[in-house]
Amino acid sequence: MYNQQSDLSRCRKSIQNCGMGPPDSTIDVVKCKFLSSLALFRIPTIAFSAGGIWSAPLVVLPFQLRNFAASHRFWERQLEDDKLLQEALRGQTVSNGFNPMAADKPKEKKAPAIPRPSSSVLLVSPQNQVLLLQRVKQSSSFASAHVFPGGNVSSFHDGQQPPPDTAERHVDSEVYRLAAIRETFEESGILLARNNGFGRLIEVPEAQREEGRRLVHDNKVPFTKWLAQKGGRPDTQGLIPFTRWVTPTNVPKRFTTQMYLYFLPTLNATPLSESGQHDEEAEVTIPVPTTDGGLEHTHARFLPASVWLRLAQEGRIILFPPQFFLLHQVAQHFDNLPSPTAYGSISRQPLPREELEIRRKRLVEFVKSGNPPWTEMCISPTVLPPRDGKRRTDQRVVLALNRPGPELEALNVGRRGVANECVLVDFRKEGPRRLAVISREEAMRPDTKL
């Protein structure tokens, strides 16, 4: 049986004989000239305590190296003698992974993090463009990426969160809707709220809006209370659910995020031919989105969905799979593309108000369609195993979008995601790159180029 104390004694004597220090001192073997060679040969190492302080790792010299001589000829002989190397590698020690006390114990699997309730909004401008914010580089999640406005549910502002072990935690509710509107205000300065008197979008002077953003962000006043003081109420009815996303279990920080669509009123000097209930909102001024002063975001901008997708494919911005996938769906109805992924072919000509409304109606009909409808889909991306055990030649992975995540699967409530589409993605250190939306049939087809 391996005896660490015995090896320590032999190791100290060997080091002392080499003239590298007294036997009772803390020896920094890292500075020894022979350490790189020992690492090359994978000679086992251990650590010991001298005077109650743990030292740097020390080399447990095998029998053949006990009379070590600092000679280059010694290492040349080791390279020529493979048998000696194999003998040194036969023993297993604590340092290279073997622990006789724990050999029979199964490795404990760390439980996945509990998903935090959060909300996010695909905010559509009067010209049918989508708002994205760029996260700061120091962000603990989605660093430097472009994201929809949104964030965690707050019990102070939005109400009590559903318990983690219930299906309600993953269902659209007033709590999620309040969080979506509040976070959009905090992060962009745009108020998705109605005037208590006339029911149209509320207009608050810029100075008061900026003061309100700071007060709400710092939890100095509840969002709904501040809004009521300005004569408004959150427009929770204007939010349209557009999928829920549950972070995969291999990610340390997990979220259960309710996505929403929200349409700011179309504006045009020419009124709609068919009088609508919000036609009077042509006079409403929509604030230009601004950042939160660099607290969480550095840029805020409206662009067509297809333009955001093209910028991501060109590597000029970072989009994570949920944002890329949902923008892809929006582009199919807003941008009149000749083919689903022809993001660069979007027309630059401004559209008349009636055409903007037609395209909005088309998108809403799509979101409310399907089995399940997109308003109820719950997606937790999973990596599809390589076909025939072979990785794609482009090194991208295929994310399936049909499963709702382990929490909902355990509750057996029948939630599911998108069955017929997948996302291709190249996960890199700086973030996801080379994303694309493909059909599941294409991903699984044997003749598809890997």
N, C-alpha and C positions, 0 to 999 in steps of 0.2 A: 504494500500500500504506500502511496505517495506520502512522504514525510517532509513537510515544508521546513520545519525547524532544522532538520539535518541538512537539507540543501542550503539553508541560509548560512549555516556554519561553514560548510564547504565553500560556499560562494565568497564569504568574507575572507577566508584564508587564501583563496585563489586570487582575489583582487589585491590583497596585501602583498602576496608574492610577486605580483606584477608591478609593485611599486606605485600603486594608484591611490594609496591612502590608508590610514589606520583602520583596524577592523571594527571599531565602535563608532565611527563617524558616519554622518549622512553623506553618501557618495553619489555624486551626480554622474551617473553612467552615461547620460545623454551626451556628455562632452567627450566620452571615450572615443578613440579613433577607430576601435573595432566594432562599434555599435551597428554601423550600416551593414557590415559584413554579416553580423549575427542576424540582423533583420532579413538579409537576403536569404540566409539559410533557414530562416524561421526557427531559430533556436529559442526554446521557451524562456519567458521572463516572468519574474514575480516582483512584489513590492514588500519591503519589511519596515519595521518601526525601529528607529534609533532614538533613544531618549524620550519615547512616547510620541514622537512626531513621525508621521508616515513620510518616507523618503520617495524619491523618484524610483521607477521600476529598475530592478537589478537583474542582471543576467544570471540564470541558473546554469552554470557551466557544466556540460556533460563530462564524463570521466576522461574522454580523450582530450579535453581542452583544459584540464586541471592544471597542468604545468605550462600554462600559456606563456609563449615568448613573443614579444612584440617584433615579429619578423615577417616580412612580406613573403618569405619562402613558406611560412606556415600556411598562409591562406592559399598559396598556389597548390600545396599538397592537398588541401581540403577540396579544392575544385577538381582535382584529379581523382580523388578517392570518393566515389559516390556511395560506397558501402558505409563509410563513416557518417556521411550525411544522413542516410536512411536510418542508421542506428540512433542518431540524435533526435530524429523526428518521430520515433516510435512511441515515446512516452507522452502522455497527456498530462498537462498541469492545469492548475487553476487559471493561470493567465491566458491560456489559449482556448478556454471554453469548457474545460472539464471540471466538474465539481462533484466528487463522490458522494457528498451528503445530499445533493439535490438531483442526482441522476434519475431517481425513480419518481420525482415529483413532476406532474404535468405542468407545462408552462401556462401561467394564468393569462387569459386574454383580457385586455383592458376594455371595459364597457364603453361604447360610443357615447359621445357627448349628447346631452339632451338638446333638441332643437329649440332655439329661442324664437318666440313669435315676432315677426316683423312684417312690414308692408312696403310696397313699392308701386310707383305710378308711371305708366307710359303716358306722359302728358303731351297731348296733341295741340299744336299751335293753331291759330286761325287759318294758316296756310297749309295745314295738314303735315306739319313737320313735327319731329319728336325731340323732346328735351333730354339731353344727356349731360351729366356732370363728371368731371375728371377728379378722381380721388387723389389725395395727397400721397406722396411717396412713403410717408411714415405711417400710413394707415395700417391697422392690424388685420384688415380684410380688404381684398380687392385693391391693393396698393397700386396707384398710377392708372388704374383701369377707368374706362368710361362706364358709368352706371346710370340707371334711372334714379330719380330722387326717391328717397325712402329710408327706413331705418327701423330700429327695434320698437316694439310696443312699450309704452311707459304707463305704469299703474298710476303715477301722479297725474298725467295728462289724459290718458285714454280709457282708464278703467281697469278692472281686475282681469288678469290673463287667465285663460282656461287652464286647468291642471294638466301636467305633462302626460299623464296616462289616460287621457280621454280623447275621443275622436273630435270633440269640439275645438281642441287646440289647433286643428288643421282645417277649420271651416270658416268661411267668410262670416264676419260679424261686425257689429257697430264698433267694437274695440279696434279691430284691424282697420276699419275705414277712417276712424278718427286719427289713428297713427299715420295713415297714408297722407291725409290732408295736413296734419301738423308737420310731419317731416318735410313735405314739399315746401311748406312755408319757411321752415327753418333753413333749408338748404338752398332754395332758389329765390325766396322773397315773393313768390306768387301765391296769392290767397285763393284757394278753391272754396269760396264761401259766398253765401247769398245774403243780400240785404234784407233785413227783417221787414222792411216796409213794402218794397216793390218786388222782391224775389229775384232780382237780377244780381249778377256778380257784384260783390261789394268793392268799392274803391276807397283805399286808405292812403293818405299822403305818404310820400316816400320816407320822410323823417320818422313818422309814427310807425311805419312798417319796420324800419330798421331797428328802432327801439324795441318793438314787439318781438322781433326775431331773437334779440339778445336776452330779453326777459324770459321768453319761453325756453330757449336753449339752456339757460342757466337754472331752470326750474324755480324762477322767482314768482311766477304766477301761472296757474293752469291755463292752457291754450284756449279752452272754450270760454273761460271767464274773461280773458283779455279780448277775445273776439266779440263777446257780448257787449263789452264796454264800447266797442266800435260800431255797435248796431248790426252785427252780423251773426250768422250761424254756419257751421260746417256743411258743405254741400255733399253730404254722404250719399244722397240718392243719385248724384251725378256720376258716381264711380261704377264702372262695369267690371266685375271680376273677369280676369283673363289668365287663368291657370294659377296653381300654387306650386312652389318648388321647395323640396325638402333636401337639404344638403346631404350628400352621401356620408356613410358612417366612417370613412377613412380620413375625413377632414376634422381637425381638432375643434374648430369653431363651426357649429352647425346652426342652421336657421330653418324655420318653416315660414316661408315668405308668401304672402298673398299678393299677387300682382293684380293691378287694376288698369283699365283704360279711363282716361278723362279727356273730354273734348272741350277746349276753350271755344267760345262762339266764333263762327266765321264772320269776318268783317269785310264789307264791300260797300262802296257808294251806291251800288245798285241793289235794292232790296230783292228778296226772294220772290219769285212769281207766285208761289203758294205761301200765303201768310202763315208764319209759324209762331209758336207761343213765346219764343225768345227773340223774335225779330227786333224788338226794341234794344237788344244788346249790341246793335251795330254802333251805338254811341259809347260803349264801354271801352275804356283804355286798358289794354293788357300790359302790365309792367314787363320791362325787359328783364329776363332772368339774370340774377347776379349770384356770385359765390357767397359763402358764409364768412368771408374774410380770411379764408385760408385755414379755418379750423379743421374742416374735413375735405374741402374741395378747392381746386385751383381754377377751374374753368366751368362755365355753364353756357350751353348753346343749343338752339333749335336748328336741326338739319333734317332733310328728307331721310326716311329710313334707309333707302338704297344707298345714299351717300355715306351714312355711318357704316354700313356693311362693306362698301368698297374700301373705305379707309382702313377697316380692320383687316381685310384680305390683303391689302398692300403693306401691312405691318406698321402703319402710321399711328394707330391707336390700339389699345387692348380692350377687347370685349370678352366677357366670360360666356360660356355656352347658353345660359338662360337669356341673356340680353341679345345675343346673336340670333338665337332661334326665334324669339318673339319679334324682333325687328324684321326678320325674314318673312314672317307671317303678315306683318303690317304692310311690308313693301308689295306683296302680291296684290293688295287691294287699293293701295294709295298711288303707286308709281307707274301703273300701266306698262309693265315690263314685257318685252317680246318673249322672254323665257324666264323661268323662275329665278335663275341666278345671274341674269344679265344686269347686275346692279349699276354698271357704268352707262347704261343706255337711257337713263331717266331724262325726260324733257326738262329744259330749264325755263320754259315759258310759264308765266303765271296762269293759274286756272280761274275761270269765273266762279262766282260763289255757288251757283247751282251745281256745277261739276264737283266742287269740294264736298258739298252735302251728299251728292249721289255716292261718292266714294266712301264717305263715312258710313252711310247706311249699309253699303255692301260689306264693310268690315264688321259692323255690329251684327249683321245677319250671320256672318261666318262664325263669330265668337259664340253666338247662341246656338250654333248647329253642332252636329256630331254626336257620337255615342261613346263616352259621355260628352256633353257639350263642353266647349273650352272654358266656360264659366265654372265648371266643376272639376276639371282635370287636375290631378295631383301628380307631380313628376319628381322622381328622385333618380338622377342619371346613374346608370350602371354600365360598366365597360363590357362590351361583348367580347367573348374569347376569340382569339385569332382563328380565322377559318383554316382548317386542316393543320392547325398548329403553327402556321406561318404568319409572321408579322407583315404588315403592309410595307411595300418598298419605300413609301414616303414617311414611314415611322409614325404616322398618325394612328390614333385609336378611334374606335367607333363607340359612341355613347348611345345606348338604348334609352328611350324615354318612356317606356310603357309601365314601369313599376312606381308605386307611390311612396316607397320607403318602408323600412322594417317596422316602424311604430304603427302605421296604418295597416300593414299586412298582418301584424299580430292581433289587431283589433277586429280584423275580418269584417270590415264595413263596406267592402265592395268598391273602394276608390281605386282609380287607375289613371294612367297617363295617356300618352300618344303612342298608338300601336304601329303606325305605318311610316314614321319618320325617325331618323337618327341624326346625330351631329358628329362630324369628323373633326378631330382637334389634335393639335400637336402641343402637348403640355411642356412648356419650357420654364426655366428658372424665373424669367421676367414675367411670365404669364402665358395664357393660351394664345396660340398662333395658328394660322392657316386653317381657320374654321370653315366648315361648309355643311349645309343641310342636304342630306340624301335620303332616299327612300330606304326603308328596312329591306325591301326586296333587293335593291341594288347592293346593300351591304352584305347580304347573305348569298347572292348569286354566285355560283361556282366560276362562271366565266368573267366575273368582274376583275379588272386588273388590280392586283394587290399593291 
